[in-house]
Amino acid sequence: MFKALVMEKDEESGLAAAAIKELSEDQLPAGDVTVAVEYSTVNYKDGLCLSPKGGGLVRNYPHVPGIDFAGTVEASDDDRYKPGDKVVLTGWRVGEMHWGGYGQKARVKADWLVPLPEGLDARQAMAVGTAGFTAMLSVMALEDHGLEPGQGPVLVTGAAGGVGSVATAILANLGYEVAGVTGRPETADYLRELGASQIVAREELNETVKRPLETETWAGCIDAVGGEMLARVLGQMKYGASVAAVGLAGGAGLPATVIPFLLRGVNLLGIDSVMRPFEDRQRAWQRLATDLPMEKLEAMVQPATLSDLPELGAGILKGQVKGRVVVDLNG
């Protein structure tokens, strides 16, 4: 038997609620590898899955959410993994369509796992989680499109959130000048500790302008906001610079023109972390183990247990969670 946070739907109201339950291994879904989960985390998608209507992501109940987890292989029908191996999982619709990491055991396809790289333990891997993994993919995409230190400031929108926090720490550690955008003035000191050299108030970029091009300001951008802010930022990018788009906290629309692409050669790079091929995942996790300063990572961490998850899920949907939450499944 093992503990898990289970979402169960009330047939009368059609709404789901979370409760900690004791489950047996034979209740786990089909898969090649059974993992003893040590840590998980809380992402925006987790907040949606924990909501009464499942955020449009959960199809079937009862359901165990948790889109990320890290732990130790207990049993494997796949030659790539053996008992005792340390593994991490992000994406692949786990925690949405497939039972996820909010239980002390999980069973998944071997293709979905990545060996934990040397230099990272399970707790640190979940301090990274999907948010940090996405941040690293974004940095890699900007570098692959020519970004180098010394070219000018790199803008990070939603900088105090999960993706933004890790992106800020990685970029600063690699020698980039980081400008962090936040709508919460109280997070300015936190962002400076992560390495931001400039704090930009959200209001400065939230306002749409009629001019398709403004002064060339940013050498690169990791954008977790989308909407009007992304449209505005595109017109402020330096010639040939790139924006890595990772989120839509400010809306899914893009009220922009094509002028920045045509006159300044700006690139808009879409960053998907869910269905990313194994080779990209392995490369990103290896980079995280070397390029993310662990002391900065620790400064982002808010510890939690299974019983904290409903409240944290609601909080992250309201933008009230700073940095990274690490959920101890045995806590």
N, C-alpha and C positions, 0 to 999 in steps of 0.2 A: 504494500500500500504506500501511497505517496500523497502529499498535499498539492492542491492546485487551486487557482482562482478560476471558478467556473461561471460563465454567463449562462443563465437559464431564462427562457422567455415565458412570460405569463400569457397563456392562450387567450384569456379574456380581454386583457388590455393590449396585447401584442407588443408589450415592452419587455426588455430584458433587464435583469439585475444580477449583480456579482455576489458570489459567496464563496468562502474557502471551504473546500470539500476534500474528503479522503477518496482517492480513486485507486483502482488496481491496474496493473500493467496491461491486462487484457482489454482494457477500455481505450488504450492508446490507438491512434489510427495506424494504418498500414505504412510500412517504411522499411528501409534496409538497415538503419542504424538507430539503436536506442542510446540516448545520452542522459547521463545524470546531470541535470542542469544545476549549475552553481550560482550564476548571476544572470539577470536580465536587466532591462532598462525601460524607460518611458519615452516614446516618441509621439508626435502629433497623431499619427495613425493609430497608436495604442489608445489615445484619448477617444478617438472616434469609435474604435471597437468596444471600448468600455461604456460607451453612451447607451441609453435605453433603446435606441433604434439601430445600434451597430454602425452608425455613420455611413450606411450604404455599402460597407465592406464585408460584414459578416453575413453569410448565406444560411448557415444551418446552426441550430442550437440543440443540445448544450454545446458550448464552445469555450475553449481555453485560449485567451488572447496572448499577446506578447510576440512582436515581430522580430525580436532579437533574442539570442541567448548564447551563453558560452558555458562549457562544462567538459565532462570526461566521458568518453565512449564506454558504455557498459557491455554492449553486444553489437556485433556487426555481421551482416551477410555479404558484405562487400569487401574485397581484398584490399582496398585502399585504406581501410580503417580497422584498427584492432582495439580490444579493451585496454583502457589506460591512456589512449591518445587524447590530447587536448584539442578541442575544436571550437569554432565559432560559426554562428549562422546569422545572416541578415538577409531579408528579402524573400523572394520566391513565393510571395503571398502567404507565407507562414504567419500565423497569428491572425490572418484574415479568413482565408478559405480552408486552411489546414491548422490543426491545433498547434499552439506556439509555446513560448518560453515561460509563461506564468504558472508553471508546474515544476515539481522537483524532478520529473522525468519527461522526456519528449522522444517521439519516434518520427524520423524524417528520411527522405531520400538521401543517399550518399552524395549525389551530385550537388546538393544544396549546401554542403558543409565545406569549410576551409580549415586546414590545419592551423592551429594557433602559432604565429611566428615566434621565434626565439626573441626574448626581450619583453614579451607581453604575457601577463597571466590573465586568468578568466575575468577577474574583477576589472582590471585595466581595459580589457577588450570591451566590456560593457560600459565603461566610462566613455569609450569611443563610440560603440554601437553604430546603428545606421546613420545617425547624424554625423559622427566623425568620419565614418567610411565615405559618406557622400561629400563631406568637406575635402577629404583627400583626393577623391576622384575629380573634384572641381579644380583643385590646385594642379593636379596632373594635366588636366585638359588645357588650362591656361598656359602651363609650361610647354605643352606639346604645340601650342599655337604661338610660341615665341616670347612669352613673358619671362623676364629675367630681373633680378634685383638691380636697382639703380635707374630703372626706366621711369620712375615716378610712383605716386601713391596708388595702392590697390584698395578699392572700396569693398567693404563687406557690409551688406544690408542685413537687418535683423541680427546684429552682431552679438547680442546677449543671449540669443537662443542657442539651441544645441549645435546646429550646423555652424552658425556664425562664431560661436565661442571657439570651437576646435579649429575652424579656418583661420581665425585671428592668431591663435597660438602657433599654428604651423607656419603661416606666412611670416610672422615676426621672427620665428626661429630660423627660417631660411634666409633672413636678411632683407625682407621686403618692408617698405614703409606702409603701415596699415592704417586706413581710415575706417573707423567703425561707426555704422549708423544705428542709432537706437532711439526709441520713443520713450525710454525710461531714464531720465537724467540720473537717477540713483545708481544706475549700473556703470556710470562713467569710470569710477575708480577700478571696478572689476575688470573692465575692458583694457584699461591702461596696464593693469597687472598681467594681463594675458599678452600684452605687447603692442596694443594699439597706440600709435603716436598722435592720432587725431580723432576727436569725437565729433560726429556730425549729427545734429538733431534731426529727427525724422521729418519735422515740419519743413526743413530746408529743401527736401526732395519730394515731398508729398504733393506739392502744388504743381499742376500741369502748366506748361508754358506754350505759347503759340509758335515759338521759334523751334524748328526741327533740329537746329544745331546751336549749341552754346559753346563757351570756352572749353578747349580741350584740357581736361583735368585729370582723368583717371587712366592709369596704365593697364588696369585690369579690374574686374569686378566679380565677386561671388554674390549672387542675388538670391535671397530666400523669400523675397516679398512679392515680386511680380507686379501686375497691375500698373497703376499710374507711375509708381516710383521707378519701375524698370524702364518704362517709356521715357521718363525724364533722364535717367542715367545714360541711356543709349546715345542721347544727344550731347553728352559731356565726355564721352570716351575719346582718348587720343587716337590719332591716325593708326589704323591697323590693329587696334586693341580689341580684346575679347571680353565678353560677359558670359560667365557660367551661370545658367539659370537652374536653380535647385528647388524652388518652392513658390507657393502662391498665397502666402499669408495675407497679402494685400489685395488678392483677387486674381481670377484666372484670365481676365481680359488683358489686352495689350493695346492701349490707345496710342499707337506710335505711327510714324511714317517710315518709309524705306530710305529716306535721305541719309541717315548715318551709315547705312550699309553701302550706298552708292557713292557718296562723296568722301567718306573717311575710311572705307574698307573695314568697318566694324564687324566683328563676328559675334553671333549669338549662339552659344553652345548649350545644347540640352543635356542635362546630367540625369541619367536614370540609374538608380542603385538596385532596383528590384530584380531585374532579369539580366544583370551584368554577367558576362561570361567568366568562367573560372579563372582564366589567366589574368584578367583585369583585377579580379578580386584579390588574387594572391599578390599581385604587384602592389596594390593599394595597401594591403595589410602589412606587407614588408616595409613599405615607406612609412606607415604609421609607427611601426616599431622603432624606426631610426630618426624620423623627422618631427615627431610630436614630443615636446619636452614633458616628461612624466610629472615633474613637479607642477607644471601649469595644468596638466590634466587633473591632478588631484585637487587643485584649487576650484575646479568646476563642479566637483562631485557633491551631490546631495544623497545620503544613504536612505534606503527605504526597505520595507518588507511587504509581503503580499497584502497585508491588511491596509497598507497606505495607498494601494493602487487606485481604488475608486475615486478618492479625493484628488490624487495627483492627475488622474486622467481628465477629470473635469477642469483642473487648474491649467493644464497645458493647452486646452482648447481656448481658454480665456487669455493666453499669453502671460500667465502668472508663474511659470516655471523657468528659472534661470539656470543656464548651464546644463549639466547632465545628471540624471537620476540613475543610481545604481541600486538595483533590487537584489537583495540577498535572499535566495530561495530557501536557505536554511536558517535564516534569522528569525 
